[in-house]
Amino acid sequence: MTNVGIAGDKNGLGAICLLIGLVLFWDWLQIWREAKCITRRNELCLLGVLLFMVAYLLRKAHSGTSTICFLLGAAIIVVLGLRFVDKRRIGYYAVAVCAVAISAQLMFDIYGTIVNLSGHDSTIEGRGRVWQFLLETDRHPIFGAGLESYGLCERLQTIWAGFQWHPTPA
């Protein structure tokens, strides 16, 4: 049994939370700059609760890509909102950020670090081994195993015994 709601899977939920979260964060920053009053306070509280719900859903979805993209997008919104940042020179800023990112990647393997922090493997080695194992256990190459039934019963136990982690039927 699979429960679905606003999205069909965890990555879809993460993408929706990413978009809604960035809009809510931007709106929260805009309201933060307004003059202090009761309406402002109420709006900030409401947006804070909604942002907390987005963070909770991102955590429950285990969508590392969406979480990292949300944090990166929020950082970009904050940096571009600073007063000393000249918006007419965004192209120069983008080139400088790309140069720094490439240099950091070459020296410190930033990509691998970020991917590992998100809970993923920076190589496709794990998936490649799973596919090799699955192709070796294929018993019916023409008719297959049936929709969403390959990883059931004894096959699933065999797959789990072959790996330190537990691949899912998906």
PyRosetta script that sets phi, psi and omega in degrees:
from pyrosetta import init, pose_from_sequence

init()
pose = pose_from_sequence("MTNVGIAGDKNGLGAICLLIGLVLFWDWLQIWREAKCITRRNELCLLGVLLFMVAYLLRKAHSGTSTICFLLGAAIIVVLGLRFVDKRRIGYYAVAVCAVAISAQLMFDIYGTIVNLSGHDSTIEGRGRVWQFLLETDRHPIFGAGLESYGLCERLQTIWAGFQWHPTPA")
pose.set_psi(1, 136.8)
pose.set_omega(1, 178.9)
pose.set_phi(2, -125.9)
pose.set_psi(2, 128.3)
pose.set_omega(2, 176.2)
pose.set_phi(3, -93.1)
pose.set_psi(3, 128.5)
pose.set_omega(3, 176.1)
pose.set_phi(4, -128.2)
pose.set_psi(4, 151.9)
pose.set_omega(4, -179.6)
pose.set_phi(5, -136.7)
pose.set_psi(5, -115.1)
pose.set_omega(5, -178.4)
pose.set_phi(6, -66.5)
pose.set_psi(6, -23.8)
pose.set_omega(6, -179.7)
pose.set_phi(7, -130.9)
pose.set_psi(7, 157.1)
pose.set_omega(7, -179.2)
pose.set_phi(8, -82.1)
pose.set_psi(8, -18.9)
pose.set_omega(8, -179.3)
pose.set_phi(9, -155.0)
pose.set_psi(9, 178.9)
pose.set_omega(9, -175.4)
pose.set_phi(10, -66.1)
pose.set_psi(10, -35.9)
pose.set_omega(10, -179.9)
pose.set_phi(11, -71.1)
pose.set_psi(11, -34.6)
pose.set_omega(11, 174.8)
pose.set_phi(12, -64.4)
pose.set_psi(12, -42.7)
pose.set_omega(12, 176.9)
pose.set_phi(13, -62.9)
pose.set_psi(13, -41.4)
pose.set_omega(13, 178.0)
pose.set_phi(14, -61.8)
pose.set_psi(14, -40.8)
pose.set_omega(14, 179.8)
pose.set_phi(15, -66.1)
pose.set_psi(15, -40.9)
pose.set_omega(15, 178.2)
pose.set_phi(16, -65.0)
pose.set_psi(16, -44.0)
pose.set_omega(16, 178.2)
pose.set_phi(17, -63.4)
pose.set_psi(17, -36.4)
pose.set_omega(17, 177.2)
pose.set_phi(18, -59.7)
pose.set_psi(18, -51.4)
pose.set_omega(18, -177.6)
pose.set_phi(19, -65.6)
pose.set_psi(19, -48.0)
pose.set_omega(19, -179.6)
pose.set_phi(20, -64.6)
pose.set_psi(20, -40.1)
pose.set_omega(20, -179.9)
pose.set_phi(21, -62.9)
pose.set_psi(21, -41.0)
pose.set_omega(21, 178.4)
pose.set_phi(22, -65.6)
pose.set_psi(22, -40.2)
pose.set_omega(22, 178.0)
pose.set_phi(23, -64.3)
pose.set_psi(23, -45.7)
pose.set_omega(23, 179.4)
pose.set_phi(24, -63.8)
pose.set_psi(24, -39.7)
pose.set_omega(24, 178.6)
pose.set_phi(25, -64.3)
pose.set_psi(25, -44.0)
pose.set_omega(25, 178.4)
pose.set_phi(26, -61.9)
pose.set_psi(26, -44.0)
pose.set_omega(26, 179.3)
pose.set_phi(27, -63.6)
pose.set_psi(27, -39.4)
pose.set_omega(27, 178.7)
pose.set_phi(28, -61.4)
pose.set_psi(28, -42.2)
pose.set_omega(28, 178.2)
pose.set_phi(29, -65.5)
pose.set_psi(29, -38.3)
pose.set_omega(29, 179.4)
pose.set_phi(30, -65.2)
pose.set_psi(30, -43.2)
pose.set_omega(30, -179.7)
pose.set_phi(31, -70.0)
pose.set_psi(31, -32.3)
pose.set_omega(31, 178.6)
pose.set_phi(32, -59.0)
pose.set_psi(32, -32.2)
pose.set_omega(32, -177.2)
pose.set_phi(33, -79.2)
pose.set_psi(33, -12.4)
pose.set_omega(33, -178.5)
pose.set_phi(34, -73.8)
pose.set_psi(34, 167.2)
pose.set_omega(34, 178.6)
pose.set_phi(35, -66.8)
pose.set_psi(35, 147.5)
pose.set_omega(35, -177.0)
pose.set_phi(36, -70.4)
pose.set_psi(36, 129.9)
pose.set_omega(36, 174.6)
pose.set_phi(37, -161.6)
pose.set_psi(37, 175.3)
pose.set_omega(37, -177.5)
pose.set_phi(38, -67.0)
pose.set_psi(38, -39.3)
pose.set_omega(38, 179.5)
pose.set_phi(39, -61.7)
pose.set_psi(39, -43.0)
pose.set_omega(39, 178.4)
pose.set_phi(40, -60.9)
pose.set_psi(40, -45.9)
pose.set_omega(40, 179.6)
pose.set_phi(41, -60.1)
pose.set_psi(41, -43.9)
pose.set_omega(41, -180.0)
pose.set_phi(42, -64.3)
pose.set_psi(42, -41.2)
pose.set_omega(42, 178.8)
pose.set_phi(43, -66.2)
pose.set_psi(43, -41.4)
pose.set_omega(43, 177.5)
pose.set_phi(44, -62.8)
pose.set_psi(44, -40.6)
pose.set_omega(44, 177.6)
pose.set_phi(45, -63.9)
pose.set_psi(45, -44.3)
pose.set_omega(45, 179.5)
pose.set_phi(46, -62.7)
pose.set_psi(46, -46.8)
pose.set_omega(46, 178.8)
pose.set_phi(47, -65.0)
pose.set_psi(47, -35.0)
pose.set_omega(47, 176.3)
pose.set_phi(48, -62.6)
pose.set_psi(48, -42.2)
pose.set_omega(48, 177.5)
pose.set_phi(49, -64.5)
pose.set_psi(49, -43.6)
pose.set_omega(49, 179.6)
pose.set_phi(50, -64.5)
pose.set_psi(50, -40.3)
pose.set_omega(50, 176.6)
pose.set_phi(51, -65.2)
pose.set_psi(51, -36.2)
pose.set_omega(51, 176.0)
pose.set_phi(52, -63.5)
pose.set_psi(52, -40.4)
pose.set_omega(52, 178.4)
pose.set_phi(53, -64.9)
pose.set_psi(53, -39.6)
pose.set_omega(53, 177.1)
pose.set_phi(54, -63.1)
pose.set_psi(54, -44.1)
pose.set_omega(54, 178.9)
pose.set_phi(55, -62.6)
pose.set_psi(55, -39.9)
pose.set_omega(55, 178.2)
pose.set_phi(56, -63.0)
pose.set_psi(56, -44.5)
pose.set_omega(56, -180.0)
pose.set_phi(57, -67.5)
pose.set_psi(57, -38.3)
pose.set_omega(57, 175.7)
pose.set_phi(58, -61.5)
pose.set_psi(58, -40.0)
pose.set_omega(58, 178.8)
pose.set_phi(59, -66.8)
pose.set_psi(59, -43.7)
pose.set_omega(59, -179.4)
pose.set_phi(60, -68.0)
pose.set_psi(60, -32.8)
pose.set_omega(60, -178.6)
pose.set_phi(61, -75.1)
pose.set_psi(61, -17.5)
pose.set_omega(61, -177.3)
pose.set_phi(62, 54.4)
pose.set_psi(62, 38.8)
pose.set_omega(62, 179.7)
pose.set_phi(63, -97.4)
pose.set_psi(63, 89.3)
pose.set_omega(63, -177.1)
pose.set_phi(64, -62.3)
pose.set_psi(64, -38.4)
pose.set_omega(64, -179.9)
pose.set_phi(65, -62.8)
pose.set_psi(65, -45.8)
pose.set_omega(65, -179.8)
pose.set_phi(66, -66.4)
pose.set_psi(66, -37.4)
pose.set_omega(66, 179.1)
pose.set_phi(67, -64.9)
pose.set_psi(67, -46.2)
pose.set_omega(67, 179.1)
pose.set_phi(68, -64.1)
pose.set_psi(68, -41.3)
pose.set_omega(68, 178.8)
pose.set_phi(69, -65.0)
pose.set_psi(69, -37.3)
pose.set_omega(69, 176.8)
pose.set_phi(70, -63.0)
pose.set_psi(70, -47.1)
pose.set_omega(70, 179.9)
pose.set_phi(71, -62.8)
pose.set_psi(71, -41.0)
pose.set_omega(71, 178.2)
pose.set_phi(72, -65.9)
pose.set_psi(72, -43.8)
pose.set_omega(72, 178.6)
pose.set_phi(73, -63.5)
pose.set_psi(73, -41.9)
pose.set_omega(73, 178.2)
pose.set_phi(74, -63.6)
pose.set_psi(74, -39.7)
pose.set_omega(74, 178.1)
pose.set_phi(75, -64.3)
pose.set_psi(75, -40.6)
pose.set_omega(75, 178.4)
pose.set_phi(76, -64.2)
pose.set_psi(76, -42.5)
pose.set_omega(76, 178.5)
pose.set_phi(77, -61.0)
pose.set_psi(77, -43.5)
pose.set_omega(77, -179.7)
pose.set_phi(78, -64.9)
pose.set_psi(78, -46.7)
pose.set_omega(78, -177.0)
pose.set_phi(79, -64.7)
pose.set_psi(79, -43.4)
pose.set_omega(79, -179.4)
pose.set_phi(80, -71.7)
pose.set_psi(80, -15.7)
pose.set_omega(80, 177.2)
pose.set_phi(81, -87.0)
pose.set_psi(81, -6.8)
pose.set_omega(81, 178.6)
pose.set_phi(82, -68.4)
pose.set_psi(82, 145.2)
pose.set_omega(82, -174.2)
pose.set_phi(83, -65.9)
pose.set_psi(83, -34.4)
pose.set_omega(83, -175.7)
pose.set_phi(84, -80.7)
pose.set_psi(84, -5.9)
pose.set_omega(84, 179.6)
pose.set_phi(85, -81.4)
pose.set_psi(85, 121.0)
pose.set_omega(85, 179.9)
pose.set_phi(86, -86.8)
pose.set_psi(86, 111.8)
pose.set_omega(86, -175.2)
pose.set_phi(87, -67.8)
pose.set_psi(87, -18.6)
pose.set_omega(87, 178.4)
pose.set_phi(88, -74.2)
pose.set_psi(88, -14.5)
pose.set_omega(88, -177.7)
pose.set_phi(89, -109.1)
pose.set_psi(89, 26.9)
pose.set_omega(89, -178.2)
pose.set_phi(90, -60.6)
pose.set_psi(90, -36.3)
pose.set_omega(90, 178.4)
pose.set_phi(91, -59.6)
pose.set_psi(91, -42.2)
pose.set_omega(91, 177.8)
pose.set_phi(92, -65.2)
pose.set_psi(92, -41.7)
pose.set_omega(92, 178.2)
pose.set_phi(93, -61.9)
pose.set_psi(93, -42.2)
pose.set_omega(93, -179.5)
pose.set_phi(94, -62.6)
pose.set_psi(94, -42.8)
pose.set_omega(94, 178.5)
pose.set_phi(95, -64.7)
pose.set_psi(95, -41.2)
pose.set_omega(95, 179.6)
pose.set_phi(96, -64.9)
pose.set_psi(96, -42.5)
pose.set_omega(96, 178.9)
pose.set_phi(97, -64.0)
pose.set_psi(97, -41.6)
pose.set_omega(97, 178.1)
pose.set_phi(98, -62.4)
pose.set_psi(98, -41.9)
pose.set_omega(98, 179.4)
pose.set_phi(99, -64.3)
pose.set_psi(99, -42.4)
pose.set_omega(99, 178.3)
pose.set_phi(100, -65.8)
pose.set_psi(100, -41.2)
pose.set_omega(100, -179.5)
pose.set_phi(101, -64.8)
pose.set_psi(101, -41.9)
pose.set_omega(101, 178.7)
pose.set_phi(102, -65.5)
pose.set_psi(102, -43.0)
pose.set_omega(102, 178.1)
pose.set_phi(103, -62.9)
pose.set_psi(103, -43.3)
pose.set_omega(103, 179.4)
pose.set_phi(104, -64.8)
pose.set_psi(104, -37.1)
pose.set_omega(104, 178.5)
pose.set_phi(105, -65.2)
pose.set_psi(105, -43.7)
pose.set_omega(105, -179.0)
pose.set_phi(106, -66.2)
pose.set_psi(106, -35.1)
pose.set_omega(106, -176.6)
pose.set_phi(107, -90.0)
pose.set_psi(107, -37.5)
pose.set_omega(107, -169.9)
pose.set_phi(108, -122.6)
pose.set_psi(108, 0.8)
pose.set_omega(108, -176.7)
pose.set_phi(109, 51.5)
pose.set_psi(109, 58.2)
pose.set_omega(109, -179.1)
pose.set_phi(110, -61.5)
pose.set_psi(110, -40.3)
pose.set_omega(110, -178.7)
pose.set_phi(111, -59.1)
pose.set_psi(111, -48.0)
pose.set_omega(111, 179.3)
pose.set_phi(112, -61.5)
pose.set_psi(112, -39.7)
pose.set_omega(112, 179.2)
pose.set_phi(113, -64.3)
pose.set_psi(113, -46.0)
pose.set_omega(113, -179.7)
pose.set_phi(114, -65.2)
pose.set_psi(114, -42.4)
pose.set_omega(114, 179.2)
pose.set_phi(115, -63.4)
pose.set_psi(115, -42.3)
pose.set_omega(115, 178.4)
pose.set_phi(116, -66.1)
pose.set_psi(116, -35.9)
pose.set_omega(116, 176.4)
pose.set_phi(117, -65.3)
pose.set_psi(117, -29.5)
pose.set_omega(117, -179.6)
pose.set_phi(118, -79.6)
pose.set_psi(118, -5.7)
pose.set_omega(118, 178.6)
pose.set_phi(119, 91.6)
pose.set_psi(119, 9.6)
pose.set_omega(119, 178.8)
pose.set_phi(120, -104.9)
pose.set_psi(120, 172.0)
pose.set_omega(120, 175.5)
pose.set_phi(121, -100.2)
pose.set_psi(121, 134.2)
pose.set_omega(121, -176.1)
pose.set_phi(122, -74.3)
pose.set_psi(122, -8.6)
pose.set_omega(122, 176.5)
pose.set_phi(123, -116.4)
pose.set_psi(123, 168.0)
pose.set_omega(123, 176.1)
pose.set_phi(124, -96.1)
pose.set_psi(124, 17.0)
pose.set_omega(124, -177.2)
pose.set_phi(125, -57.6)
pose.set_psi(125, -44.9)
pose.set_omega(125, -179.1)
pose.set_phi(126, -60.4)
pose.set_psi(126, -45.0)
pose.set_omega(126, 179.4)
pose.set_phi(127, -69.3)
pose.set_psi(127, -37.1)
pose.set_omega(127, 178.8)
pose.set_phi(128, -62.7)
pose.set_psi(128, -40.5)
pose.set_omega(128, 177.5)
pose.set_phi(129, -67.0)
pose.set_psi(129, -38.2)
pose.set_omega(129, 178.0)
pose.set_phi(130, -63.1)
pose.set_psi(130, -45.9)
pose.set_omega(130, -179.5)
pose.set_phi(131, -63.2)
pose.set_psi(131, -40.4)
pose.set_omega(131, 177.8)
pose.set_phi(132, -61.5)
pose.set_psi(132, -45.3)
pose.set_omega(132, 179.0)
pose.set_phi(133, -62.5)
pose.set_psi(133, -43.9)
pose.set_omega(133, -178.6)
pose.set_phi(134, -65.7)
pose.set_psi(134, -39.6)
pose.set_omega(134, 179.2)
pose.set_phi(135, -67.3)
pose.set_psi(135, -30.9)
pose.set_omega(135, 177.1)
pose.set_phi(136, -71.8)
pose.set_psi(136, -26.4)
pose.set_omega(136, -179.0)
pose.set_phi(137, -95.5)
pose.set_psi(137, 6.2)
pose.set_omega(137, -179.2)
pose.set_phi(138, -69.5)
pose.set_psi(138, 117.6)
pose.set_omega(138, -177.9)
pose.set_phi(139, -99.2)
pose.set_psi(139, -27.7)
pose.set_omega(139, -176.2)
pose.set_phi(140, -128.7)
pose.set_psi(140, 80.6)
pose.set_omega(140, -174.6)
pose.set_phi(141, -65.6)
pose.set_psi(141, -24.3)
pose.set_omega(141, -178.6)
pose.set_phi(142, -88.9)
pose.set_psi(142, -48.3)
pose.set_omega(142, -175.1)
pose.set_phi(143, -92.6)
pose.set_psi(143, -17.2)
pose.set_omega(143, 178.3)
pose.set_phi(144, 74.4)
pose.set_psi(144, -162.9)
pose.set_omega(144, -176.5)
pose.set_phi(145, -109.8)
pose.set_psi(145, -6.5)
pose.set_omega(145, -176.0)
pose.set_phi(146, 102.6)
pose.set_psi(146, 152.2)
pose.set_omega(146, -176.9)
pose.set_phi(147, -59.5)
pose.set_psi(147, 121.5)
pose.set_omega(147, 176.8)
pose.set_phi(148, 55.5)
pose.set_psi(148, 28.9)
pose.set_omega(148, -179.0)
pose.set_phi(149, -118.5)
pose.set_psi(149, 1.6)
pose.set_omega(149, -178.4)
pose.set_phi(150, -63.4)
pose.set_psi(150, -42.7)
pose.set_omega(150, -175.0)
pose.set_phi(151, -92.9)
pose.set_psi(151, 38.2)
pose.set_omega(151, 179.3)
pose.set_phi(152, -107.4)
pose.set_psi(152, 158.9)
pose.set_omega(152, 172.0)
pose.set_phi(153, 53.6)
pose.set_psi(153, -126.6)
pose.set_omega(153, -172.5)
pose.set_phi(154, -68.8)
pose.set_psi(154, -30.6)
pose.set_omega(154, 178.7)
pose.set_phi(155, -62.7)
pose.set_psi(155, -43.0)
pose.set_omega(155, -179.6)
pose.set_phi(156, -63.1)
pose.set_psi(156, -41.6)
pose.set_omega(156, 178.4)
pose.set_phi(157, -64.0)
pose.set_psi(157, -38.4)
pose.set_omega(157, 178.0)
pose.set_phi(158, -65.0)
pose.set_psi(158, -43.2)
pose.set_omega(158, 179.3)
pose.set_phi(159, -63.1)
pose.set_psi(159, -45.4)
pose.set_omega(159, -178.6)
pose.set_phi(160, -66.0)
pose.set_psi(160, -32.3)
pose.set_omega(160, 179.2)
pose.set_phi(161, -69.4)
pose.set_psi(161, -24.4)
pose.set_omega(161, -177.2)
pose.set_phi(162, -85.3)
pose.set_psi(162, -6.7)
pose.set_omega(162, -175.3)
pose.set_phi(163, -136.1)
pose.set_psi(163, 153.5)
pose.set_omega(163, 177.0)
pose.set_phi(164, -74.0)
pose.set_psi(164, -29.9)
pose.set_omega(164, 176.9)
pose.set_phi(165, -103.1)
pose.set_psi(165, 168.3)
pose.set_omega(165, -174.5)
pose.set_phi(166, -109.5)
pose.set_psi(166, 96.3)
pose.set_omega(166, 175.4)
pose.set_phi(167, -63.0)
pose.set_psi(167, 146.1)
pose.set_omega(167, 179.8)
pose.set_phi(168, -98.1)
pose.set_psi(168, 164.5)
pose.set_omega(168, -179.7)
pose.set_phi(169, -61.0)
pose.set_psi(169, -21.2)
pose.set_omega(169, -179.9)
pose.set_phi(170, -60.4)
pose.dump_pdb("model.pdb")
